[in-house]
Amino acid sequence: MSGRNLLAAAALLVALAVLAVLATGGEHIDRAQTARASVAEALSDGQRADVRKYLIENPNVIVEALDTLKARQQAAEQAKSKQALTRLRGDLVASGRDPTLGPDDASVTIVEFFDYQCPYCKRMTNTVMALMREDGDLRLVFKEFPILGEPSMLASRAALAATKQGKYTEFHIALMNQRGQLSEGSIEQAARMVGIDFDRLREDMQAAEITAIVQINYQLAQAIGVTGTPAFIIGDQIIPGAVDIARLREIVEKARSSKN
């Protein structure tokens, strides 16, 4: 087998093997493995030995193939997320369902997906609120995204129910300031601390509209590729994880200037 054909066969086998590793879903894995087996069967015993020897002597081929496929996969996922952001912008920034803070006509809107038991979300609360206080031309959309168990869901339902008493933001901050795992007792303590009628809150938490809001937020997160908390959407960017206030300012100003 010529050097060029050997390289081509090796590269194809590696690509199919890596594709099988990266594939999500049994059907895709089966197809990749079947294709790899078909290519291998098309080679003679001597050719397979040559390919094996070539890969052992040139392991960088495997690394390069893996890096290339990962890069392509990430690029495809980013493109998909960007398209979803454009398509779902109305649901993200102006659905009318989610609690908000700041003027409706602000030049920049920050959308935050969070969980009340997420330590990084707790860390970001003071940062985000400080930014809101210093920049009067910002609007914040609170996307309740309880992904860390039943206590998180209970807290999100309570927070959304607090909007009926006009106490969402205060209660949100109080919940974020709770330490340790949340419970009905700690949620009640936070509610009473900000002047919420907890008996009324408990009743309002059962509303079907609250269930709908959380379910829609799950669907939006899946569509745009948000899998953890916190996650911020500013302009056409998704910012995963905790960042400092300087970075938030920078992204906000970039989004603001892009409108001018």
Rosetta blueprint (number, residue, H / E / L):
1 M L
2 S L
3 G H
4 R H
5 N H
6 L H
7 L H
8 A H
9 A H
10 A H
11 A H
12 L H
13 L H
14 V H
15 A H
16 L H
17 A H
18 V H
19 L H
20 A H
21 V H
22 L H
23 A L
24 T L
25 G L
26 G H
27 E H
28 H H
29 I H
30 D H
31 R H
32 A H
33 Q H
34 T H
35 A H
36 R H
37 A H
38 S H
39 V H
40 A H
41 E H
42 A L
43 L L
44 S L
45 D H
46 G H
47 Q H
48 R H
49 A H
50 D H
51 V H
52 R H
53 K H
54 Y H
55 L H
56 I H
57 E H
58 N L
59 P L
60 N H
61 V H
62 I H
63 V H
64 E H
65 A H
66 L H
67 D H
68 T H
69 L H
70 K H
71 A H
72 R H
73 Q H
74 Q H
75 A H
76 A H
77 E H
78 Q H
79 A H
80 K H
81 S H
82 K H
83 Q H
84 A H
85 L H
86 T H
87 R H
88 L L
89 R H
90 G H
91 D H
92 L H
93 V H
94 A L
95 S L
96 G L
97 R L
98 D L
99 P L
100 T E
101 L E
102 G L
103 P L
104 D L
105 D L
106 A L
107 S L
108 V E
109 T E
110 I E
111 V E
112 E E
113 F E
114 F E
115 D L
116 Y L
117 Q L
118 C L
119 P H
120 Y H
121 C H
122 K H
123 R H
124 M H
125 T H
126 N H
127 T H
128 V H
129 M H
130 A H
131 L H
132 M H
133 R H
134 E H
135 D L
136 G L
137 D L
138 L E
139 R E
140 L E
141 V E
142 F E
143 K E
144 E E
145 F L
146 P L
147 I L
148 L L
149 G L
150 E H
151 P H
152 S H
153 M H
154 L H
155 A H
156 S H
157 R H
158 A H
159 A H
160 L H
161 A H
162 A H
163 T H
164 K H
165 Q H
166 G L
167 K L
168 Y H
169 T H
170 E H
171 F H
172 H H
173 I H
174 A H
175 L H
176 M H
177 N L
178 Q L
179 R L
180 G L
181 Q L
182 L L
183 S L
184 E H
185 G H
186 S H
187 I H
188 E H
189 Q H
190 A H
191 A H
192 R H
193 M H
194 V L
195 G L
196 I L
197 D L
198 F H
199 D H
200 R H
201 L H
202 R H
203 E H
204 D H
205 M L
206 Q L
207 A L
208 A H
209 E H
210 I H
211 T H
212 A H
213 I H
214 V H
215 Q H
216 I H
217 N H
218 Y H
219 Q H
220 L H
221 A H
222 Q H
223 A H
224 I H
225 G L
226 V L
227 T L
228 G L
229 T L
230 P L
231 A E
232 F E
233 I E
234 I E
235 G L
236 D L
237 Q E
238 I E
239 I E
240 P E
241 G L
242 A L
243 V L
244 D L
245 I H
246 A H
247 R H
248 L H
249 R H
250 E H
251 I H
252 V H
253 E H
254 K H
255 A H
256 R H
257 S H
258 S L
259 K L
260 N L
